[in-house]
Amino acid sequence: MDYVSALLPPVVMAAFFIGVVRVIVKSQGGASKTKEDAAVDAALARAEGTRQASAQPDA
């Protein structure tokens, strides 16, 4: 029975990980995809603007 208690935690963790991956894959796209894409685009634009502003030399 020691082998059962040794194998149980990895099996449970693997099942949980598979479940998490399935939820992530299923939640991609759908009705909120455009809103999520817009939020990412805004964050990237904000980061790019900050990077360009810090790269400009002060005259």
PyMOL commands that set and color helices and strands:
alter all, ss='L'
color gray80, all
select helices_A, chain A and resi 2-27+33-55
alter helices_A, ss='H'
color red, helices_A
deselect
rebuild
show_as cartoon
